Amino acid sequence: MIELVSPIGYPRVEAQAKSRRLDTAVGRRVGFIWNQYQTTRNFWPRLERALETLGKPSAVQRVYKKNTWMPLEQNHYSELTSQVDYLVIGVGA
């Protein structure tokens, strides 16, 4: 049997939360999501330290993905976003 499939794709539409603007990042809770991509291993830790020095966050949460190519699981993302005021997401994470 031959099945014809239309080449017209239908994009998956993800619901997005309404974005909120921060008046300042200083003293806020920050979260970092990083995919640990090999070429960023020297850069990313320095970026985190610099942002922590400048922003003096009241709390820091980190999620380092084990698989560079897979998106962060929704449950981990939801848990992280409930614990922070803003996220710094790196290199395709």
Secondary structure, 3 states (H helix, E strand, C coil): CCCCCCCCCCCCCCCCCCCCCCCCCCCCEEEEEECCCHHHCCHHHHHHHHHHHHHCCCEEEEEECCCCCCCCCHHHHHHHHCCCCEEEEECCC
